[in-house]
Amino acid sequence: MKEPVKVVMLPTGEKSTVYKLDNETLHIGEFAKCKKEDTRRVNQYVYITISQEVEALEVGDWFYNPQFNVISHKNDVAIKTHKGCRKIITTDDPKLLPVIDESDNMKTDNRYVGLPQVQQSFIEEFVANPDGEYEVEYLTGHSEDRLKLNQENEVNVTPVSKCDCTYVQACRICGEKKDLDGDFWKNLPPVKEKMYSKSEVIQMIWDLHNGVLNGDELKWIKENL
């Protein structure tokens, strides 16, 4: 099952593999080029977020608060106050990556566990297409849906599948049936003329009726072919 995600970029003073140039365009950066005195380049961390309709937030989850444009995990105050908060499911921010939790099991402030690291291949794709739509896959058929991870404990973030199907039958890509209203007929590709032999026409009629022809159909073939 595929679910849409939103990509959040936040500035950081730490090293990163992505930077924003003149507060406009994103670039894959080398650490040596992202120096503090270089005010034109601002390093960025990538956060992939999911709607609470897909994954409800719990105390200790890392989440993004769009109202204040910040991330947090310490308590549930922001979760209760701002319904627009979205859970972070993967990132390249090292502060959110897996750590050993040595806190008391009775404490809730440090219940969080590290997040899967975002794939470098996705970061490169997002930098090339920051306005694109992306999605992740969830496994189903278990006691509850869970995010699919690869063997490297990474989340596979992919572009949303687009479909331009215009056929009346269900599209093989999106599974939806398309209406024949509007400009459908005008947009159909031109049909190339072709001459068929008598045997080809008979075979097509035969196939159309699964090899069972009644008397009227046999009469029409005899009179017209």
Secondary structure by P-SEA (a helix, b strand, c coil): cbbbbbbbbbbbccccccccccccccccccccccccccccbbbbbbbbbbccccccccccbbbbbccccccccccccccccccccccccccccccccbbbbccccccccccccccccccaaaaaaaaaccccccbbbbbccccbbbbbbccccccccccccccccccccccccccbbbbccccccccccbbbbbbbcaaaaaaaaaaaacccccaaaaaaaaacc
